[in-house]
Every structure is written in structure tokens, then in C-alpha cells.
Amino acid sequence: MARKKVLIEIYSCSNCKHLSTERVYTSDSFEDIVRWLCNRTKRKKNEISGYVEWSDDDPSIPKWCPIRVKEKK
């Protein structure tokens, strides 16, 4: 049986299965800050965003994303 490549369209890293988050602790105990990391990349710097609050919009998908498909012009 032949394998087929399936492309899934995502609009934010929050929809990606390779996203992991770490809690960022601040002096204000009521802040809910997380750091977004990519588990798929082989880069040493795998940080997508270092400071994401619950009320913030999702950061954009980085250009170095390993599963990003180059768009044809």
C-alpha cells in the first residue's frame, strides 16, 4: 500500500500537535503567562514566543517552521 502525504491547514501554532507550553512565573501571581516551544524543529532555538498571555492573540507561525509548506506563486 502506498503512503500518501496529507496536508493540514493551520492558522496558528496553537492548533499544531508539536506545540508545547511552559508556564512563565512572574511577581504577579494572577498573571497567566506561557512560553510557546516547537517540539518538531531541530533548531537549538525552538521558541515560538517567550511571553503569551491568555488574553493575547496567538503569535504568527514562524518562518522557520519545519512543517510549513512553501507557497507556490
C-alpha positions in Angstrom: 0.0 0.0 0.0 1.4 3.4 -1.0 1.8 6.1 1.6 0.2 9.5 0.9 1.2 12.9 2.2 -1.7 14.7 3.9 -1.5 18.5 4.2 -3.4 20.1 7.1 -4.1 23.8 7.0 -3.4 25.6 10.3 -3.6 29.2 11.1 -1.8 29.3 14.4 0.7 27.1 16.3 -2.0 26.6 18.9 -3.6 24.1 16.5 -0.4 22.2 15.9 0.4 18.9 17.7 4.1 19.9 18.0 3.4 22.8 20.3 4.5 22.6 23.9 4.0 25.3 26.5 5.8 26.2 29.7 4.5 28.4 32.4 6.4 31.7 33.0 6.4 32.8 36.6 6.2 36.5 37.3 6.0 38.5 40.5 2.2 38.9 39.9 0.6 35.6 40.9 -2.5 36.4 39.0 -0.8 36.6 35.6 -1.1 33.6 33.4 1.9 33.7 31.1 3.2 30.8 28.9 6.1 30.3 26.7 5.5 28.5 23.3 8.0 26.0 22.1 8.2 23.8 19.0 9.0 20.1 19.6 9.4 19.3 15.9 12.3 21.6 14.9 15.9 20.5 15.2 17.0 24.1 15.8 18.6 25.0 19.1 16.3 27.9 19.5 12.9 26.3 19.3 11.0 29.2 21.0 8.0 30.4 19.1 7.1 33.1 21.6 8.5 33.7 25.1 5.6 35.7 26.5 2.0 34.8 25.7 -0.8 36.0 28.0 -4.2 34.3 27.9 -5.8 37.4 26.5 -3.2 37.9 23.7 -3.8 37.0 20.1 -1.9 33.9 19.0 1.6 34.6 17.6 2.1 34.1 13.9 3.6 30.8 12.6 7.4 31.4 12.4 9.1 31.3 9.0 11.4 28.5 10.3 8.5 26.2 11.0 9.6 22.6 9.9 6.1 21.6 8.7 5.4 24.8 6.8 4.9 24.2 3.1 6.3 26.8 0.7 3.5 28.6 -1.2 3.7 28.5 -5.0 3.4 31.9 -6.7 
